[in-house]
Amino acid sequence: MSEQKIRVNEHQWPTYFQLEMFEALVNTNQYEECGRLLTFILNQLDQQYGEWGEHVSALTTVSKDRLNIHICTRLAGAITTLLSNPNFNLSLEGYRGLMGVHRWLALVFAVSPYRNADHIIRNRNVAGAGVSKPLTINNRNIYLFCLCYFPDSDIPLPLDVLWQYNRDVVVTLFFSLLSGRALPTPASHTKKEQLLAWLPEKMGEISSPEFLPKRVLHDVYMHCSYADLPQKHQIKAAMSRMLREELLNNGFDELPAPPVGRPKPVLVVVLEWFSRQHSIYRTHSTTMRALSREYELVGIAQPGTTDEETQGVFDRFIEIPSGNIVRGAYDIIKREQPDIIYYPSVGMFPLTMYLVNIRLAPLQLMALGHPATTHSPCIDGVLVEEDYVGDPACYSEPLLILPADGMPYIPPQGVNRTPPLLRPVKQRHERVRVAVCASVMKINPVFLNTLADIVRRCRRPVQFCFYMGFAKGITTDYLRQAIQSVLPDAEVNAHMSVDAYQAALNSCDLFVNPFPFGNTNGLVDTVRQGLPGVCLTGPEVHTHIDEGLFRRLGLPDSFIAADIESYIRAALALIEGDEWRYELQQKLCREDVEQVLFKGQTNSFVTLISEAYQRKSASQPGEAT
């Protein structure tokens, strides 16, 4: 970060954040300028995935590895002074703006020694400044309470009391608490589970969808999948009802049947991420190409989410204009008049979260690019391989079940493969390195405590090495603190380039998959580097995929655990069994087992869609052919 002087006044929105200037403005009670600068720095963290970026500076001589903690500590101290001042108050507009980046405010405090902002809540307690009990909330401090209540707060979350007092305000807090990507601590995980159990049935009491925090809606929709709670997806049903109401009340009419007599039925694919480096392209593009045999295939996507190669999958590709993306996509679909709409994934962007809740074509299908049910009333079927299904009761959609080889993948594109390392047999005194490949959302306290049990019960030195997607900036610092509080010897790595990641995996001896949300690409990454490993299967598709992939890749059934104790025993057997592990490593390197994922047939995929289309056409005579 470079140093730069800035000037801020009441008529100017900041374009640069200098920590020293912010500290000075706080100490001179210049509230408006401070509020704008605080909003700016939190938005910078949001846009940079937890990194400060080039528009932020601070004068310091601390070492690079301590820099984020140093800045977060100074920033949290200045924010404490600002928000504790009884003369500082938030407007509704200011509250909504800051709550859109609430999770980054929480991370600033979590990385600092403060850990949370409970002290600010006590400082602004209506019952008396600094009073711990009773904690009184009214119109004078409700916005400040919500802004300063974090996933790692120690203050109990009085859900019913807050809801009865002002549900339209506190629903923003509740959604913000659910939206965080990284919730690895017992406090943050418990709040997530508590809210997912309590909130869905209360959603109907919200007076208007406009009170939902639009900026984090899709994070709640997607990140609920990483919880432990069996009914964790129920929040989507409540959200779907409100989103559908919002669409219908704002001129998004359900579309009429398409015209008859076209040379081919029109199939519109609504894409989220679909670049050549993205996993969705590797896992779903082969079957999409096959659809053009029977259908006119039209792809639509937001700017910046595709490239020239991936756009070539379609007969026609249309980029959604910037601006109102949902309206832009709706207008394109209305013009195309599709017979079928296909969503390869749902929930990565707000676009699909909205569109799946309105009827835009006679037949609307989805696949599991994000492996989770939608609870949408407008999805007519989900395409899923038979060995990935899990428990059908976990789906709100009808199942269209493919054979195990019915959705063949393609190898990673534009990546130089690092050859797997042929490892020697370890000696008993040597430490075994265990790879944990997981996006930041998959790290949770139950999983971490299970790994700690493995360390305690193991009869040899063992180190868990975390390779985490999306772990950047202060998110990495937060995760490192949380992980090493449970596993002091753990190696915690930030997001890596592909080459560095493959080389790092070559330094490991085996892997363990996270749970309850397992791995697909992370599992393939480890096996292709010659690592055997362990997974925990379960009823949800995002857990059961692990079992399906283990069987496809020829890994022993004993590595597929049905419960945590079995998972621990399987991991211990691999860690302590040097000869057995060595034989498995040699087999994986020799046979290049990942090739099985690139073989298969696409006829069943096309057939299932065509049969569903014919059934829908037969049930609506005269509307489609």
C-alpha positions as CSV (number, residue, x, y, z in Angstrom):
1,M,0.0,0.0,0.0
2,S,1.4,3.4,-1.0
3,E,1.0,6.6,1.1
4,Q,-1.2,9.4,-0.2
5,K,-2.8,12.4,1.4
6,I,-6.5,12.8,1.0
7,R,-9.1,15.5,1.7
8,V,-12.6,14.7,2.6
9,N,-15.5,17.1,3.0
10,E,-19.3,16.8,3.2
11,H,-19.7,17.3,-0.5
12,Q,-17.1,14.7,-1.6
13,W,-17.3,10.9,-1.5
14,P,-13.8,9.5,-0.8
15,T,-11.7,7.7,-3.4
16,Y,-8.8,6.9,-1.0
17,F,-8.4,5.8,2.6
18,Q,-5.5,6.9,4.7
19,L,-5.5,5.3,8.1
20,E,-3.8,8.3,9.8
21,M,-6.4,10.7,8.3
22,F,-9.3,8.5,9.5
23,E,-7.8,8.4,13.0
24,A,-7.4,12.2,13.1
25,L,-11.0,12.7,11.9
26,V,-12.3,10.4,14.5
27,N,-10.4,12.2,17.3
28,T,-11.8,15.6,16.1
29,N,-15.4,14.3,16.0
30,Q,-16.0,14.8,12.2
31,Y,-18.7,12.2,12.0
32,E,-19.9,12.7,8.4
33,E,-16.4,12.4,7.0
34,C,-15.7,9.4,9.2
35,G,-18.9,7.6,8.2
36,R,-18.1,8.0,4.5
37,L,-14.5,6.8,5.0
38,L,-15.6,3.8,7.0
39,T,-18.1,2.9,4.3
40,F,-15.3,3.3,1.7
41,I,-12.8,1.1,3.4
42,L,-15.3,-1.7,4.1
43,N,-16.4,-1.6,0.4
44,Q,-12.7,-1.8,-0.6
45,L,-12.4,-5.0,1.4
46,D,-15.5,-6.4,-0.2
47,Q,-14.3,-5.6,-3.7
48,Q,-10.8,-7.0,-3.0
49,Y,-12.0,-10.2,-1.3
50,G,-10.4,-9.1,2.0
51,E,-7.3,-7.3,0.7
52,W,-6.8,-3.6,1.2
53,G,-6.1,-2.7,-2.4
54,E,-4.2,0.2,-3.9
55,H,-6.6,2.8,-2.6
56,V,-5.7,2.3,1.0
57,S,-2.5,3.3,2.9
58,A,-1.1,3.3,6.4
59,L,2.2,4.3,7.9
60,T,3.8,1.4,9.7
61,T,7.0,-0.5,10.0
62,V,5.6,-3.8,11.1
63,S,6.6,-7.0,9.2
64,K,4.4,-8.2,6.3
65,D,3.1,-11.2,8.2
66,R,1.8,-8.9,11.0
67,L,0.6,-6.1,8.7
68,N,-3.1,-7.0,8.6
69,I,-3.3,-7.6,12.3
70,H,-1.7,-4.2,12.9
71,I,-4.0,-2.3,10.6
72,C,-7.1,-4.1,11.8
73,T,-6.1,-3.2,15.4
74,R,-5.7,0.5,14.7
75,L,-8.8,0.5,12.6
76,A,-10.9,-1.2,15.2
77,G,-9.6,1.1,17.8
78,A,-10.6,4.2,15.8
79,I,-14.0,2.7,15.0
80,T,-14.5,2.0,18.7
81,T,-13.9,5.7,19.5
82,L,-16.2,6.8,16.7
83,L,-19.2,4.5,17.4
84,S,-18.9,4.8,21.2
85,N,-19.4,8.6,21.0
86,P,-23.0,9.3,22.0
87,N,-23.1,12.1,19.4
88,F,-22.5,9.7,16.6
89,N,-25.8,8.3,15.2
90,L,-26.8,6.5,12.0
91,S,-29.6,7.4,9.6
92,L,-31.6,4.6,8.1
93,E,-29.7,5.2,4.8
94,G,-26.4,5.0,6.6
95,Y,-27.4,1.9,8.5
96,R,-28.4,0.0,5.3
97,G,-25.2,1.1,3.5
98,L,-23.0,-0.2,6.3
99,M,-24.9,-3.4,6.9
100,G,-24.2,-4.3,3.3
101,V,-20.6,-4.7,4.3
102,H,-21.2,-5.7,7.9
103,R,-19.3,-9.0,7.5
104,W,-16.1,-7.0,6.7
105,L,-16.5,-4.8,9.8
106,A,-16.9,-8.0,11.8
107,L,-13.7,-9.4,10.2
108,V,-11.7,-6.2,11.0
109,F,-12.6,-6.7,14.7
110,A,-12.1,-10.5,14.6
111,V,-8.6,-10.2,13.3
112,S,-7.7,-7.6,15.9
113,P,-7.2,-8.4,19.6
114,Y,-10.7,-7.0,20.2
115,R,-12.2,-10.1,18.5
116,N,-15.7,-8.5,18.5
117,A,-17.4,-5.1,19.2
118,D,-19.4,-6.1,22.3
119,H,-17.7,-3.3,24.2
120,I,-19.2,-0.7,21.8
121,I,-22.7,-2.2,22.4
122,R,-22.1,-1.8,26.1
123,N,-20.8,1.7,25.6
124,R,-24.1,2.7,23.9
125,N,-26.4,0.7,26.2
126,V,-29.5,2.8,26.9
127,A,-29.5,1.4,30.5
128,G,-26.2,3.3,31.0
129,A,-22.8,3.6,29.3
130,G,-20.6,0.6,30.0
131,V,-23.5,-1.3,31.8
132,S,-23.4,-5.0,30.9
133,K,-26.8,-6.0,32.4
134,P,-29.5,-5.2,31.6
135,L,-28.8,-4.6,27.9
136,T,-31.5,-2.2,26.8
137,I,-32.2,-1.5,23.1
138,N,-34.6,1.2,21.8
139,N,-34.8,3.6,18.8
140,R,-31.7,5.4,20.1
141,N,-29.3,2.5,19.7
142,I,-31.0,-0.2,17.6
143,Y,-28.9,0.7,14.5
144,L,-25.7,0.8,16.5
145,F,-26.5,-2.5,18.2
146,C,-27.1,-4.3,14.8
147,L,-24.0,-2.7,13.3
148,C,-21.8,-3.9,16.2
149,Y,-23.3,-7.3,16.7
150,F,-20.9,-9.8,15.0
151,P,-20.8,-13.6,14.4
152,D,-18.1,-13.8,17.1
153,S,-20.1,-11.7,19.7
154,D,-20.2,-13.1,23.1
155,I,-23.5,-11.4,23.9
156,P,-26.4,-13.9,23.5
157,L,-28.6,-13.2,20.5
158,P,-32.1,-12.5,21.7
159,L,-33.9,-13.4,18.5
160,D,-37.5,-13.1,19.7
161,V,-37.0,-9.9,21.6
162,L,-35.3,-8.2,18.7
163,W,-37.9,-9.5,16.2
164,Q,-40.8,-8.2,18.3
165,Y,-39.1,-4.8,18.8
166,N,-38.4,-4.0,15.1
167,R,-38.3,-7.0,12.7
168,D,-37.9,-4.8,9.6
169,V,-34.6,-3.5,11.0
170,V,-33.2,-6.6,12.6
171,V,-33.8,-8.9,9.6
172,T,-30.9,-7.0,8.0
173,L,-28.7,-8.1,10.9
174,F,-29.9,-11.7,10.8
175,F,-29.2,-11.9,7.1
176,S,-25.8,-10.3,7.6
177,L,-24.9,-12.9,10.2
178,L,-25.8,-15.7,7.8
179,S,-24.0,-14.2,4.8
180,G,-20.4,-14.5,6.0
181,R,-18.1,-16.7,3.8
182,A,-15.8,-17.6,6.7
183,L,-17.6,-18.8,9.9
184,P,-15.1,-21.2,11.4
185,T,-15.5,-20.5,15.2
186,P,-17.9,-22.1,17.6
187,A,-19.6,-18.7,18.2
188,S,-20.1,-17.8,14.6
189,H,-21.2,-21.4,13.6
190,T,-23.7,-21.6,16.5
191,K,-25.3,-18.3,15.5
192,K,-25.7,-19.6,11.9
193,E,-27.3,-22.8,13.0
194,Q,-29.6,-20.9,15.4
195,L,-30.8,-18.5,12.7
196,L,-31.3,-21.1,10.1
197,A,-33.5,-23.0,12.5
198,W,-35.5,-20.0,13.7
199,L,-35.8,-17.5,10.8
200,P,-37.6,-19.3,8.0
201,E,-41.0,-19.5,9.6
202,K,-40.7,-15.8,10.6
203,M,-40.0,-14.5,7.1
204,G,-43.6,-14.2,6.3
205,E,-43.9,-11.5,9.0
206,I,-41.6,-9.1,7.1
207,S,-43.8,-6.2,5.9
208,S,-42.1,-5.9,2.5
209,P,-39.3,-7.5,0.5
210,E,-37.6,-4.1,0.4
211,F,-36.4,-4.6,3.9
212,L,-34.3,-7.6,2.9
213,P,-30.6,-6.7,2.5
214,K,-30.3,-7.2,-1.3
215,R,-26.5,-7.0,-1.3
216,V,-26.1,-10.2,0.7
217,L,-29.2,-12.2,-0.3
218,H,-27.4,-14.5,-2.6
219,D,-24.7,-15.1,0.0
220,V,-27.4,-16.3,2.4
221,Y,-29.0,-18.4,-0.3
222,M,-25.7,-20.1,-1.2
223,H,-23.9,-20.3,2.1
224,C,-26.7,-22.0,4.0
225,S,-25.6,-25.2,2.2
226,Y,-22.4,-25.2,4.4
227,A,-24.4,-25.5,7.7
228,D,-24.9,-28.7,9.7
229,L,-28.6,-28.3,10.3
230,P,-30.7,-30.9,8.4
231,Q,-33.3,-28.3,7.5
232,K,-30.7,-25.7,6.5
233,H,-32.3,-25.1,3.1
234,Q,-35.7,-24.1,4.4
235,I,-34.5,-20.4,4.4
236,K,-34.6,-20.7,0.6
237,A,-38.3,-21.5,0.6
238,A,-39.1,-18.3,2.6
239,M,-36.8,-16.3,0.4
240,S,-38.3,-17.7,-2.8
241,R,-41.8,-16.6,-1.7
242,M,-40.6,-13.0,-1.1
243,L,-38.5,-12.8,-4.3
244,R,-41.4,-14.1,-6.4
245,E,-43.7,-11.5,-4.9
246,E,-41.2,-8.8,-5.6
247,L,-40.8,-9.9,-9.2
248,L,-44.6,-10.1,-9.9
249,N,-45.2,-6.7,-8.2
250,N,-42.5,-5.0,-10.4
251,G,-43.7,-6.0,-13.8
252,F,-42.0,-9.3,-14.3
253,D,-45.0,-11.2,-15.7
254,E,-44.8,-14.9,-16.2
255,L,-44.2,-15.5,-19.9
256,P,-46.7,-17.1,-22.3
257,A,-46.1,-20.3,-24.2
258,P,-43.6,-20.0,-27.1
259,P,-44.7,-20.2,-30.8
260,V,-45.1,-23.5,-32.5
261,G,-43.6,-24.6,-35.7
262,R,-39.9,-23.6,-35.2
263,P,-37.3,-25.8,-36.8
264,K,-35.9,-26.6,-33.4
265,P,-37.2,-25.9,-29.9
266,V,-35.3,-23.1,-28.2
267,L,-33.3,-23.9,-25.1
268,V,-31.9,-20.9,-23.2
269,V,-29.0,-21.6,-20.7
270,V,-28.8,-19.1,-17.9
271,L,-25.1,-19.0,-16.9
272,E,-23.4,-17.8,-13.8
273,W,-19.6,-18.4,-13.9
274,F,-18.6,-20.0,-17.2
275,S,-15.0,-19.2,-18.1
276,R,-12.6,-21.8,-19.4
277,Q,-10.8,-21.8,-16.0
278,H,-14.0,-22.3,-14.0
279,S,-15.2,-25.7,-12.7
280,I,-18.7,-25.3,-14.2
281,Y,-17.2,-25.2,-17.7
282,R,-15.2,-28.4,-16.9
283,T,-18.1,-30.3,-15.5
284,H,-21.1,-29.1,-17.6
285,S,-19.9,-27.9,-21.0
286,T,-19.8,-31.4,-22.7
287,T,-23.5,-32.0,-22.0
288,M,-24.4,-28.5,-23.1
289,R,-22.7,-29.0,-26.5
290,A,-24.7,-32.2,-26.9
291,L,-28.0,-30.4,-26.6
292,S,-27.4,-28.5,-29.8
293,R,-28.2,-31.7,-31.7
294,E,-31.8,-31.4,-30.7
295,Y,-32.3,-27.8,-29.7
296,E,-31.3,-24.2,-30.7
297,L,-29.0,-23.5,-27.8
298,V,-28.8,-19.9,-26.6
299,G,-26.5,-18.9,-23.8
300,I,-27.0,-15.8,-21.7
301,A,-24.6,-14.4,-19.0
302,Q,-23.5,-11.3,-17.2
303,P,-20.5,-9.3,-18.5
304,G,-17.1,-10.7,-17.4
305,T,-18.3,-14.3,-16.6
306,T,-17.5,-16.0,-19.9
307,D,-14.9,-15.9,-22.6
308,E,-14.7,-16.5,-26.3
309,E,-14.0,-20.2,-25.9
310,T,-16.9,-20.8,-23.6
311,Q,-19.3,-18.7,-25.6
312,G,-18.6,-21.0,-28.5
313,V,-20.5,-23.8,-26.8
314,F,-23.8,-22.2,-27.9
315,D,-25.5,-21.7,-31.3
316,R,-26.0,-18.1,-30.1
317,F,-24.6,-16.3,-27.1
318,I,-26.1,-13.0,-25.7
319,E,-24.4,-11.0,-23.0
320,I,-26.8,-9.4,-20.6
321,P,-26.4,-5.6,-20.6
322,S,-24.8,-4.0,-17.5
323,G,-27.1,-2.3,-15.1
324,N,-30.3,-4.0,-14.0
325,I,-29.1,-7.6,-14.7
326,V,-32.4,-9.3,-13.7
327,R,-34.4,-7.0,-16.0
328,G,-31.9,-7.4,-18.8
329,A,-32.0,-11.2,-18.6
330,Y,-35.8,-11.2,-18.4
331,D,-36.0,-9.0,-21.5
332,I,-33.7,-11.3,-23.4
333,I,-35.6,-14.4,-22.4
334,K,-38.9,-12.7,-23.3
335,R,-37.6,-11.9,-26.7
336,E,-36.2,-15.5,-27.3
337,Q,-39.4,-17.2,-26.2
338,P,-37.7,-20.4,-25.1
339,D,-39.3,-23.8,-24.9
340,I,-36.9,-24.8,-22.1
341,I,-34.7,-22.9,-19.6
342,Y,-31.7,-24.7,-18.1
343,Y,-29.8,-23.4,-15.1
344,P,-26.4,-25.3,-14.8
345,S,-26.0,-23.8,-11.4
346,V,-28.2,-21.7,-9.1
347,G,-27.2,-19.3,-6.3
348,M,-23.8,-18.0,-7.2
349,F,-25.2,-14.7,-8.3
350,P,-28.5,-12.9,-7.5
351,L,-29.6,-13.3,-11.1
352,T,-30.5,-17.0,-10.9
353,M,-31.8,-16.7,-7.3
354,Y,-34.5,-14.4,-8.8
355,L,-35.2,-16.0,-12.2
356,V,-35.8,-19.5,-10.8
357,N,-38.8,-18.1,-9.0
358,I,-40.8,-17.1,-12.0
359,R,-42.2,-19.1,-15.0
360,L,-40.2,-18.1,-18.1
361,A,-40.6,-21.3,-20.2
362,P,-42.9,-24.3,-20.2
363,L,-40.0,-26.5,-18.9
364,Q,-37.5,-25.2,-16.4
365,L,-34.6,-27.4,-15.4
366,M,-31.4,-27.1,-13.3
367,A,-28.2,-29.0,-12.6
368,L,-26.0,-29.0,-9.6
369,G,-23.1,-26.7,-10.4
370,H,-23.7,-25.5,-6.9
371,P,-24.9,-28.8,-5.3
372,A,-28.0,-27.9,-3.4
373,T,-31.7,-27.8,-3.7
374,T,-33.5,-24.5,-4.5
375,H,-37.0,-24.8,-2.9
376,S,-38.3,-22.9,-5.9
377,P,-41.8,-23.7,-7.0
378,C,-40.9,-23.1,-10.7
379,I,-38.2,-25.7,-11.2
380,D,-39.5,-28.8,-13.0
381,G,-36.6,-31.1,-12.5
382,V,-32.9,-31.4,-11.4
383,L,-30.4,-33.4,-13.5
384,V,-28.1,-35.4,-11.3
385,E,-25.9,-38.5,-11.7
386,E,-27.2,-41.6,-10.0
387,D,-24.1,-42.0,-7.7
388,Y,-24.4,-38.4,-6.5
389,V,-28.1,-38.3,-5.6
390,G,-28.0,-39.1,-1.9
391,D,-31.4,-39.0,-0.2
392,P,-34.2,-37.9,-2.6
393,A,-36.0,-36.3,0.4
394,C,-33.3,-33.6,0.4
395,Y,-34.6,-32.2,-2.9
396,S,-37.6,-29.9,-3.4
397,E,-37.4,-30.6,-7.2
398,P,-38.3,-33.8,-9.1
399,L,-35.2,-35.9,-9.9
400,L,-34.0,-36.6,-13.4
401,I,-31.4,-39.2,-12.7
402,L,-28.5,-39.7,-15.1
403,P,-26.3,-42.8,-15.2
404,A,-23.0,-42.3,-13.4
405,D,-21.2,-41.5,-16.7
406,G,-23.9,-39.3,-18.0
407,M,-22.2,-36.0,-17.5
408,P,-18.5,-36.4,-18.5
409,Y,-16.1,-33.7,-17.5
410,I,-13.2,-32.1,-19.5
411,P,-9.7,-31.7,-18.1
412,P,-8.7,-28.3,-16.7
413,Q,-8.1,-25.8,-19.4
414,G,-5.1,-23.5,-19.8
415,V,-3.3,-25.2,-16.9
416,N,0.1,-26.8,-17.0
417,R,-0.2,-30.0,-15.0
418,T,2.5,-30.5,-12.4
419,P,3.4,-34.2,-12.4
420,P,2.6,-36.1,-9.2
421,L,5.6,-36.8,-6.9
422,L,6.6,-40.4,-6.4
423,R,7.0,-40.4,-2.6
424,P,9.3,-42.7,-0.7
425,V,8.0,-44.8,2.2
426,K,8.0,-42.7,5.3
427,Q,9.9,-43.7,8.4
428,R,7.9,-43.9,11.7
429,H,9.5,-40.9,13.2
430,E,8.8,-38.7,10.1
431,R,5.8,-36.3,10.2
432,V,2.9,-37.1,7.9
433,R,1.5,-34.1,6.0
434,V,-2.3,-34.2,5.4
435,A,-3.8,-31.9,2.8
436,V,-7.1,-30.2,3.5
437,C,-8.4,-28.6,0.3
438,A,-11.5,-26.5,0.9
439,S,-13.0,-23.1,0.0
440,V,-13.2,-20.9,3.1
441,M,-17.0,-21.6,3.5
442,K,-16.2,-25.3,4.3
443,I,-14.2,-24.7,7.4
444,N,-16.3,-25.2,10.5
445,P,-15.7,-26.1,14.2
446,V,-17.1,-29.6,14.0
447,F,-14.7,-30.5,11.2
448,L,-11.7,-28.8,13.0
449,N,-12.5,-30.6,16.2
450,T,-12.5,-33.9,14.3
451,L,-9.0,-33.1,13.0
452,A,-7.9,-32.3,16.5
453,D,-9.2,-35.7,17.6
454,I,-7.1,-37.3,14.9
455,V,-4.0,-35.5,16.1
456,R,-4.6,-36.6,19.7
457,R,-5.2,-40.2,18.8
458,C,-2.4,-40.6,16.3
459,R,0.7,-42.5,17.2
460,R,3.0,-40.5,15.0
461,P,3.7,-36.8,14.2
462,V,1.0,-35.4,11.8
463,Q,0.4,-31.9,10.4
464,F,-2.7,-30.7,8.6
465,C,-2.0,-28.4,5.7
466,F,-4.9,-26.1,4.6
467,Y,-5.2,-25.0,1.0
468,M,-8.2,-22.7,0.9
469,G,-9.9,-21.2,-2.1
470,F,-10.9,-17.5,-1.7
471,A,-8.6,-17.1,1.4
472,K,-7.2,-13.7,0.8
473,G,-6.2,-10.7,2.9
474,I,-7.8,-10.5,6.4
475,T,-9.9,-13.5,5.7
476,T,-6.8,-15.6,5.7
477,D,-5.6,-14.0,9.0
478,Y,-9.0,-14.8,10.6
479,L,-9.0,-18.4,9.4
480,R,-5.4,-18.9,10.5
481,Q,-6.3,-17.7,14.0
482,A,-9.4,-19.9,14.2
483,I,-7.7,-23.0,12.8
484,Q,-4.5,-22.7,14.9
485,S,-6.6,-22.2,18.0
486,V,-7.7,-25.8,17.5
487,L,-4.7,-27.2,15.6
488,P,-1.7,-25.2,16.8
489,D,0.7,-27.0,14.3
490,A,-1.5,-26.5,11.3
491,E,-0.1,-24.9,8.1
492,V,-2.6,-22.4,6.8
493,N,-2.1,-21.1,3.3
494,A,-3.8,-18.3,1.4
495,H,-5.3,-18.7,-2.0
496,M,-2.6,-20.0,-4.4
497,S,-2.0,-20.0,-8.1
498,V,-2.7,-23.4,-9.7
499,D,1.0,-24.2,-10.2
500,A,1.9,-23.3,-6.6
501,Y,-1.1,-25.3,-5.4
502,Q,-0.1,-28.5,-7.3
503,A,3.4,-28.2,-6.1
504,A,2.2,-27.8,-2.5
505,L,0.0,-30.9,-2.8
506,N,3.1,-32.8,-3.9
507,S,4.6,-32.1,-0.4
508,C,1.7,-33.9,1.2
509,D,1.1,-37.6,1.9
510,L,-2.7,-37.9,1.9
511,F,-5.8,-35.8,2.1
512,V,-9.0,-35.5,4.2
513,N,-12.1,-34.0,2.7
514,P,-14.1,-31.4,4.7
515,F,-17.7,-32.0,5.8
516,P,-20.7,-31.6,5.7
517,F,-20.0,-29.9,2.4
518,G,-17.4,-32.1,0.6
519,N,-15.2,-31.7,-2.4
520,T,-15.5,-32.3,-6.1
521,N,-12.7,-30.4,-7.8
522,G,-10.6,-30.4,-4.6
523,L,-10.9,-34.1,-4.5
524,V,-9.8,-34.5,-8.1
525,D,-6.9,-32.1,-7.5
526,T,-5.5,-34.3,-4.7
527,V,-6.0,-37.7,-6.4
528,R,-4.4,-36.5,-9.6
529,Q,-1.3,-35.7,-7.5
530,G,-1.2,-39.3,-6.2
531,L,-2.8,-38.7,-2.8
532,P,-5.2,-41.2,-1.2
533,G,-7.7,-39.8,1.3
534,V,-10.8,-40.0,3.4
535,C,-14.3,-38.5,3.1
536,L,-17.5,-38.5,5.1
537,T,-20.7,-39.3,3.1
538,G,-24.2,-38.3,3.9
539,P,-27.7,-37.7,2.6
540,E,-27.2,-34.3,1.0
541,V,-25.9,-34.2,-2.6
542,H,-22.9,-32.0,-1.6
543,T,-21.8,-34.7,0.9
544,H,-22.8,-37.7,-1.2
545,I,-20.8,-36.5,-4.2
546,D,-17.7,-37.5,-2.3
547,E,-18.8,-41.1,-2.0
548,G,-19.7,-41.2,-5.7
549,L,-16.3,-39.8,-6.8
550,F,-14.4,-42.1,-4.4
551,R,-16.1,-45.1,-6.1
552,R,-15.5,-43.8,-9.6
553,L,-11.8,-43.2,-8.8
554,G,-11.4,-46.6,-7.4
555,L,-10.5,-45.6,-3.8
556,P,-11.1,-48.2,-1.2
557,D,-14.6,-48.4,0.4
558,S,-13.1,-48.2,3.8
559,F,-12.1,-44.6,3.1
560,I,-15.8,-43.6,2.7
561,A,-17.0,-43.0,6.3
562,A,-20.6,-42.9,7.3
563,D,-20.0,-41.2,10.7
564,I,-17.3,-39.1,12.4
565,E,-15.8,-42.0,14.3
566,S,-15.4,-44.0,11.1
567,Y,-13.8,-40.9,9.5
568,I,-11.3,-40.6,12.3
569,R,-10.4,-44.3,12.2
570,A,-10.0,-44.3,8.4
571,A,-7.7,-41.2,8.6
572,L,-5.6,-42.8,11.3
573,A,-5.2,-46.0,9.3
574,L,-3.9,-44.0,6.4
575,I,-1.6,-41.8,8.5
576,E,-0.1,-44.7,10.4
577,G,-0.1,-47.3,7.6
578,D,3.1,-46.3,5.7
579,E,3.3,-49.3,3.4
580,W,-0.4,-49.3,2.6
581,R,-0.4,-45.6,1.9
582,Y,2.7,-46.0,-0.3
583,E,1.1,-48.7,-2.3
584,L,-2.0,-46.5,-2.9
585,Q,0.1,-43.5,-3.9
586,Q,1.9,-45.6,-6.4
587,K,-1.4,-47.0,-7.8
588,L,-2.9,-43.5,-8.2
589,C,0.3,-42.1,-9.9
590,R,0.6,-45.1,-12.2
591,E,-3.0,-45.4,-13.3
592,D,-3.9,-41.7,-13.6
593,V,-7.3,-42.6,-12.3
594,E,-8.9,-39.1,-12.9
595,Q,-9.2,-40.1,-16.6
596,V,-12.4,-42.0,-15.7
597,L,-14.1,-38.6,-15.1
598,F,-13.5,-37.6,-18.7
599,K,-15.1,-40.7,-20.2
600,G,-18.8,-41.1,-20.6
601,Q,-21.7,-40.5,-22.9
602,T,-24.1,-37.5,-23.3
603,N,-27.0,-39.3,-25.0
604,S,-28.8,-40.0,-21.6
605,F,-28.6,-36.3,-20.7
606,V,-30.2,-35.2,-24.0
607,T,-32.8,-38.0,-23.8
608,L,-33.8,-37.1,-20.2
609,I,-34.4,-33.5,-21.2
610,S,-36.3,-34.4,-24.4
611,E,-38.5,-36.8,-22.5
612,A,-39.3,-34.2,-19.9
613,Y,-40.0,-31.7,-22.7
614,Q,-42.4,-34.2,-24.4
615,R,-44.2,-34.8,-21.1
616,K,-44.6,-31.1,-20.5
617,S,-45.8,-30.6,-24.1
618,A,-48.4,-33.4,-23.8
619,S,-49.7,-31.9,-20.6
620,Q,-50.2,-28.5,-22.3
621,P,-51.7,-29.3,-25.7
622,G,-51.4,-26.5,-28.3
623,E,-48.8,-24.6,-26.2
624,A,-45.6,-26.2,-27.3
625,T,-44.3,-28.8,-29.7
